[in-house]
Amino acid sequence: MTHYTHSRRAFIQGSVGALAFGALAACSNGDSKDSGSNKPAAKGADFTGEGPISWVQGKDFSGGMVQKRIDEWNKKYPKEKVTLIELSSEADQQRQSFINAAQTNSAAYDVIGLDLVWVAEFAANRWIVEIPQDMKPEGVIDSVWETGSYRGKQFAVPYVTDASIMYYRKDFLEKAKVEVPKTWEDVKKATEAVRKLPGMQDIGGFGGQWAKYEGLTCNISEFINTCGGAIVDDSGKVTVDSPESIKGIQTAVDAFKSKLIPTAALEWKEEDSRNGFESGKVLFLRNWPYQYGNNMKELGPDKFGVAPLPSIDGKDYMPTLGGHNCAITTNCKNKATALKFVKWWTNQESEQYNLEKQSNAPIYGELYTKDENVKKLPYLPTLKASLDSAKGRPHAVAYGDVTAAIQDAIYPALQGKTDAESAAKQLADKLKTIIKN
């Protein structure tokens, strides 16, 4: 799960700071023992020590582009070599690996790529260190920068932001002579039209990441938020059992029941859904911007396109805010090198590289408006619009428990084992025991 933005103004709406919703997303059931702490946040670190360090992140799907960029650092600073450590492709497992290392006082991980929703938890538990106040780069989007803060202090530096967008099979729509849909009803009509084509009767309509992991939290949040509800409102109050929130859950439940969202999507994570889209198993797909580069390689520009996600009952789709931040672990021995690397890894040159080579959304607003970028990556305006309306996931130190509760309550409803209202009530009761206002 990973994932992006634009323009110097704060384009991201909703509860962003120290929060996190993101694919690339974008993943595991958080246990209570791992999430939450009453410890005060760590104080500023002593940034001394130069020498080798590790950069630890989720699996790289860019075909080695991350290592190639690190090779440039290693060539420039051979005495401060950075070793890339790739973890699982699943966010839940990445988080657990980071927690295991911190709780065992391991020095194996120096600079880690944290999903923005983990920042509060890791800062509260003193697993990462506060960074200098003068670290904010010029031109970084303010709302993106705030995702690395906790209790008014900065503990992480964003290196990629994110919001979901809709991919569509251009070739199939053209054969069916159907326009790219702008509304949920149009998605249904377009799917029906394509299913009338020879050999296309079983194609899925609208795909996403609905397996029981962090992707489910991101996807169901979008339906809830778009229908005017919220899992937790901006004041921290649990509102997932409101009529609007229940409507959002019901919309997703109905889509599975009618096969508009294929049953197979209940087992889909990011790469599963991408593979399904590229192999022609689904017509439309909600996924993160990183997929664009892969689609260009696998399908080519004539077979797919990118569009805003569809409105529901007249309400604009509200994508989930995603993104990843660099954080320096408490157990890092060479913190001077780590800090130097973070500055380099998040500078404009690195962000431009990540945009071009990995389709990763940069943290600098001006990179979204550069003529050469828009020419090479025509989806940038669509991504910017998505980020303008993106909303964060519930802000909680015990975020692992929050997302696990969401998954436990919603997944059975999507399977048809319970109804939307019961799922919402169960989830509300559970969240009230986890989130303390």
Beta strands, then each sheet from edge to edge (+ up, - down):
strand 1: 53-57
strand 2: 82-86
strand 3: 111-115
strand 4: 149-150
strand 5: 153-154
strand 6: 157-163
strand 7: 165-168
strand 8: 204-207
strand 9: 282-287
strand 10: 305-307
strand 11: 321-328
sheet 1: 2+ 1+ 3+ 11- 6+
sheet 2: 4+ 5-
sheet 3: 8+ 9+ 7- 10+
end
